[in-house]
Amino acid sequence: MRRRLLAVATALAATLIGVFVLARPAAAATLTEVTGFGNNPSNLRMYVYVPNTVQARPAILVAVHYCTGSGPAFYSGTEFASLADRYGFIVVYPSATRSGSCFDVSSPQALTRNGGSDPVGIMSMVTYAEQHYNGDPSRVYVTGASSGGMMTNVLLGDYPDVFKAGAAFMGVPFGCFATTDGSSWNSQCSGGQLIKTPQQWGDLVRAAYPGYTGARPRMQVWHGTTDTTLAYPNFGEEIKQWTNVLGVSQTPVLTDTPQSGWTRTRYGNATTQAPVEAISINGVGHSLPLSGQAAMAIAFFGLNSGGTSQSPSTPVSTSPSASASASPSASPSSTGGGTGNRCTASVLINQWQGGFTATVRVTAGSTAINNWTVTMALPAGTTIVNTWNVNRSGNNWTNMSYNGRVEAGQYTEWGLQANGTAGNLTATCAGS
């Protein structure tokens, strides 16, 4: 995708920056560029985030940016690195270098296993992370937005033996953007006019790796109903494709509403790690993921649990590396903390002129909790701009359906962005 996508992508980038910039209040480690990481036919750049504390055999998440974006922009603008801090996995951020900074999801090379182009370079990054950071080859995952969401579909099709699961935000089915004339833009697909049967979509995936009979990765797809860049019908086509690939019915086993305006369907089974999960967001355009949605992707992957952790050793590098880090303009401060029934709550504030974010950590006591309620009053005159991972009723803040369970001694976090001054926020927690 080149000039045709750049106009909408530039507007998208501005929207994404506005949505994302406050998603990670603090950085615990440093984003590092790696060079000389292996076969890289399209000259991608590789950035990696290794938390200060990682699991002994950490999972690897590949997080792929949107057009006009970059690996560092996706790092600083999404919550995946802060979730890596919490759960001890590694995040690899590929960066496209071609004009427009879009990923190749259309060429015959990209749509064939080991065919060349961007997927080969990304696979080299995965191999590097396995070899140099002790990454677990059995726990490799991919997520992405827009062009990155499309690449998520492509990687799951090309390398079903490598990726355990994917989460595609605002993507299109594998093969939907395919072209043979050298163009990287497919108007029929972007407009939501490329409609196929589940079998036809599934056959496109299977043709990427002929003869493969092993397990296929699970898929989570997200789309806004008013998306005009990659039109909403692509959401339904993705569902058709991946239910067919995974051999499950197109009839959902579960339908619910995790938040107002969201419709979630699960296919194959009703668990958090269903074969296929799809979340449609009413009235939202081409601006995902929003705050809190990354946590649902991590839960779908099964990475939202602790494990044996260690401080990472200095990775082996075959060439010099450069570093870039993202941090808030104001140093965060921790205020308030309260003990209630079976859990505690602490508040981390990042204040700037005219506004702030507050990250609240809910920690279970000596026994696990299944639900929690935090009582926290905001100062007079405060106006809430956004919240994530939480429901609110007055001064009571309660868990979502996916983050109520907290194991003994473990924690979950939720947050808010507001206009005004935070002051000395205090919180108490009650768990059941």
N, C-alpha and C positions, 0 to 999 in steps of 0.2 A: 504494500500500500504506500503510495507516495503522495503526489500533490492532491489527489482527490480526497484523501483522508486528512490532510494537514489542516485545512480550515476548521473542520469539526474537532480535530484532535487538539488544536491550539486552544480553542474555547474550552474543551474538556479539561485540558491541563490546568487552566486557570480555575475551573470549578473544583477539580481534584485538590489543588493546593489549598483552596479555601476550606474544603472539607477535611483534608488530611492533616494540616499543619499542627493541629493540637492533639493529634491522636496519641503521640508518644511523649508524655511529659518529661521523661528523663531517659538518658542512655547509660547503660551500665558498662558497656565495653565500646570498642571502636570498630567501625566498618573499615575493612582493609581490601585494597585492590591486589589481586594476584595476577601475575603475568607468566607466560610460558607454561600454561596449565595443560597443554596437549593439543590434539588436532582441532583446528579452529578455522574452517574454510571460509567463513564470512566475517572474520575479524571482530568477533564479539569481545567485550571486556567482561571480566569476572570480578565481582566484589563478594566478600564473604563476611558474615557476622558470626563470631564465636563468643557466646556469653562468658562472663567471668567464671561461672560455674556451669559445667555441662554434665550430662549423664556420662557414665563410664563408656558407653557405646552409643553415642548420640544419633538420633534420627536426623535426616537431612531434608530440609524444605527448600525447594526452588521457587522463588517469588519473582514473577515476570512482569515487567512494567508495561504501561500503555504507550501508544504512539506519542512522540515528542518528549517522552519521559526518559529516565535513566535508572540504573541500579541504585545510585545514591538517593535519587528523588523518591523511589519506591520504598527505600529503607526509612527515610525520614518522614514520609507521608503516610505510612500504614503502621498497624499495630503488631506486625509479625515479629519484629525484633524484641519488643517488650514482652511478648508471649514466649519468645525463646529464652529471655532472661528468667521467666517464671518456671518454665518446664524443661529447660536444659537441652534444647535441640539446636542445630546449626542452620543458618539461613544463607543460601546462595542467591545473589542478585545478579542475573545476567544483564548486560547493557548492550543494546543495539547501536551500531555506529554508522549505518547507512543513512542517507538523507531522509529526514522525517522520523528517524529512530523507531520505526516499526519493525516487527519481527516477520520473517518469511513464513507465512502459513499457506502459501498458494502454489509454489513451484512444485513440479514433480519430484525434485530432489528432497524438498522438505517433507513431502507426504509419503516418503519411502524410508523404511528403516535403514540407517547407515547410508542414505542416499546423498548426503551432503548438506550444505547450508547450515542454518542456525541450529536445528536439532542436534547435529553432530557436535557442534561447539558446546552446547549445553550439556550433552552427555559427557564430554571431557571434563567439564566442571564438576559433575557429580562424581566421576571417578577420582578426580583430584581430592575432593572432600573426603571420600572414603579412605584414600591412601594417606593423606596428610593430617587429617583431624580425627582419625579412628572412627569415621562415620559408619553407621550400620547399614549394609547393603539391603537388608530386608525391611528397612523402614525409610524409604525415599518417597517424597510427596512433592506435588507441584501445585501452585496456585498462580493466578494472574488476573489482570483487569484489562478489558478491551482487547488490544492486540495480544496482551499477555493471557487473557482468557481464551483467545483463539489458540495460542501456543499451548496452553494447558491441554486442550482437546487433541492437538497434534501430537504432543509428547506421549499422551496415554495411548494413542493409536500406534505410534512408531515403536514404543518401548514398553509394551505391557509387562515384560518380565523385569523391568527396572522399577517402575513406579507402583506404589501400593494403592494410591488414591490421588484424586485431583479435585480442586475446587475452582471453577471457572466463573469469574464475575464478568457479565456482559460479553460473553463469547458467542461463537457460532459452532455448529457441528464440525467434526473432523471432515475435511474434504469440501466443505461448503464454499470456501474461497478459492478453490482450485482453478488455475488458469494454465494455459499451454502456450500463450503468445508472448510471454515475457512480462506481461502486466502483473502487478501485485494487487490489483483492485478488481473485485467482482461485485458489480452493482446489483445483480439479481440476488446474491446472498445478503449483502448489506441491507437491502430493502425488504428482506423477509419474504421474498418471492420464490425462493428455491425450496420447493416442497417435495419430499420423497417419502416412500414407505419406510417403516422401521427396518425391513429387510434390506432395502437399498442403502440406507444409511449405515447399517451394520456391516454390509459387504464392503463399503469403502474403508472402514476401519480394519477389517480382516485382511484386505488386500495390501495393507501397508507392511504386513509381516506374514507373507504366505506360509502356510504350514504350521503356524504357531498354534498349539493346543493347550497351553498352560493357563493358569489363572489370569483373569483380567482385573485391572484396577477398578475400584469403586469411583463413582463420580458424584460430585455436588455441583449444581448449577444455580446461578443467581441472575435475575434480570428485572429491570424496571419496566413497568407497563407502558411508559411514555418515551422509551428510548427511540430516538429517531436516527441515531448514528449506526447502530447495529440493531435493526428493528426487532420488536418483541416476538414476532413469530419464530425467530431463531431459538428462543427458549423452549418452545414445544418440540421443535425439531431435534434439539439436543436430547430431550427426554426420550423421544422415539429412538434415537440412535443408541443411547447407552443402555436403555432397558433391553433392547434387542441384543446388543453385544454381551450383556451380562445374563441374558436368558431369563429375564423376569417379566412379569405381566406389566402392561402399560396402565393397568388399573391400580391406583394407589392403595396401599395397605393402610396408610394413615394420612389424614388431612387435618391440619390444625393452624392456629394463628399465634405464632410466638410473640408477635408484637402487632399493634394496631396497623392495619393496612398490609400486613404480610400474610401470604398464604404459602404454607409449607406442605409439600407432599412427599411421602416416602414410598419406595417401590421395592418389592422383594421381601422386606420385613419392616417392622415399625421401630427398630432400635436406632440409636444415635449413629451407628455405623451401618446404616442400610446400604444395599448395593447402589441405589440411586436416590439422591435427595435433591429436591428442587424447591427454591424459594423465590416467589414472585412478589414484587414490592409495588403496590399500587401508587400511581402518581409520580413515580421517580423516573428520571431520564438516564442519560449516560454518565453516571457519577458514582458508581459503586467501586470498591466497598465503602460503606459508611462506617462510622465509629461503632465498635462492638461486633461487627459482622465477622471480622477476622477470628474472633474467639469461637464463633460457631463453626468456622472452617476447621480450626484446630481440634475442636471436639469431634467433628466428623472424621478427622484423620485418626483420632484416638491418642493424640499427643498431650491432652490436658490432664496428665497425671504425673506425679513425681517419679523419680527413679534414683538409683544409685548415682551420685554425682561426684565430680572431681574438678579441680581447677585445671584448665587445659594447659598442656605443655606448649612451649613455643613450637609452632608448626614448621615442618621442613619446607623450605622454599628453594626453588631452583633458579630464582631470579629476584632482583630487588622488587619491593612492593611499596606502594604509596598508600597513605591512609587518608580517610575523610570521615568526619564524625558529625553527628547532628545532635544538637542540644538546645533547650529552650533559652529564650533571651533572658529570662530571670531564673535565678537559682530556686529550686523548689524548697519549700519548708514543710516540716511535719508538725501538725498541730493536733491537739485533741486526741483522745483515745479513751475508749470506755469498755468496761466489762459488763456483760449482761448474762443471760442464761445460756451457758454452753458455748459461747463465742465471744470474741472481742472485735472491736472495730477501731482502726486508726486512719487518719486523714493526712494525705500529702497534698500540699497546696502549691500551685505555680501561679503567682500573682504578677500581673503587669498593669500598666496604667489603663484603667477602665474595665478590666476583666480578669478572669482567673479560670483555671481548671482545678478540680479537686478529684483526686484518686483515693477511693476508700477501699481499704483492705479488710476483708472479713476472715478471721482466723478461727478455726474450730478448736475447741479445748481438748480434753482427754478422750472424748468420744466423738464420733462422726455426727454431723447434722444433715438433715434432708432439706430443710428450709431455713431461711434467716430473714430477720427484719432489723434494719438499722434505723434508729431514731436520730435525726439530725436536722436542726432548724437552720435555715439560711438567714443571713442578716437582712434587716428591713431594706427595701429598695433594690434587692438583687433580682435580676431577671435571668431565668434559665434560657440558654441558647440551645443546648443539646445535652442528651444523656446517653449512656451506653451500658449495657449489661444489667439493667435495673428497671423495675417498675416503681412508680412514685404515687403516693397518696398523701398530700400534705407534707408533714414532717416525717412520714414513714416511708422507707425505701425497702423494697422487697425483691427477692431473687426472681430471675427469669426461669423458664421451664428447664433450661439447660445448665444452670450454674447454682442450683440450690443445694446439691449434694457436695459437702466438703468433708474430706476424710480427717480423722483425728490428727491435730497438729499441722494440717495443711491450710491453704488459704485460697480465696478467690478475690478478684478485684472488680470494682465498677467505678464509673466516674461521671462527671458532669462538667460542662462548660457554662459559664455565666458571665453576665455583665455586672459590674459593681466591685465591691471590695469584700474579700472573704472574711477578713477579721480572724477571730480565734474559733474556727469551727470545731465542735466537739461532737462525738458520735457514740452511741451505745448500741449494743447488738444483743438480740435475743434469737436463739436457735432452737429448733425442734427436730 
